[in-house]
């Protein structure tokens, strides 16, 4: 069951930025910017029936597990009008210890039987430094080179990009226990990309009237050789954060494992040799660098870890285009486009379920092979 509170505070963002720019040569301008934001009262799905601290035992305590799971007399039997307490003469003790025992419990640290939707107790902080250069050295060439260094942290899930939190790139970075949101769930967010470099250039080929070559050609020849433009964009960025979960743990254990002190979660070397599986010396993640959380423990691996990222992202696209004016507002545009021009493979994210036999294996490709397409577009 889920519902919202009527007196929930409204979320809001505080945003701030500052920047300077300086021309360092003819046609070259350099820019430096700082951008920041602070999210307040952001929504979190809160589970009030999660196991409260006073009922935790020592880490791994089977005695406490047995105590919580033991069947006891149901004091509401014959009194409750509906629900599990109305039909069962005995229930597990953990159900009666829940804040709202009328809802069926899950036998674990996390109880999804009751959810307060979008409770405004979340927060986020974003800081970014941006540097870029704009170049316009001639009438034929313009280019922009940009680099962004940023960090996005919080204890909630972005609503507009929430799908990233449930995909294979990020595992399932849900909170482990609602009573430890403030002290255990502050982490890098799934949409954090600390390093991103983008270069794009636009070049008008120097052929045709007014250009270096063929400046005095006839009208029909100018239609053939003049007006061609090349556009390219290349981007390189940090990999996606990984949300490590655990499977096969004890009852009442957290949803995420622990880091082993001194361990190196990411293996080293060429990604081609770290895919895991047959013929591979190792996987992308080293299972020896983690340990499972025991009962009554919350793993210290963050929901999304800045230490753990998928392979670096890379994209290079190139296009050649030309406009053919036909009559007044009527025109024809020719486009030849190549995506992933160098045909480089970008590997997908590894299996992030610790305890799985294929933990750390990469079995997918994140991009598509080189794709070349030709198009004619009529504009009017």
Secondary structure, 3 states (H helix, E strand, C coil): CEECCCCCCCCEEEEEEEEEEEEEECCEEEEEEEEEEEEEEEEEEECCCCCCHHHCCCCCCHHHHHHHHCEEECCCCCCCCCCHHHHCCEEEHHHHHCCCCCCCCCCCCCCCCCEEEEEEEEEEEEEEEEEEEEECCCCCEEEEEEEEEEEEEECCCCCCCHHHHHCCCCCCCCCCCHHHHHHHCCEECCCCCCEEEEEEEEEECCECCCCCECCCCCHHHHHHHCCCEEEEEEEEECCCEECCEECCCCCCECCCCEECCCCCCECCCCHHHCCCCCCCCCCCECHHHEECCCECCCCCCCCCEEEEECCCEEEEEEEEEEEEEEECCEEEEEEEEEECCCCCCCECCECCEECCCCCCCECCECCCCCEEEEEEEEEC
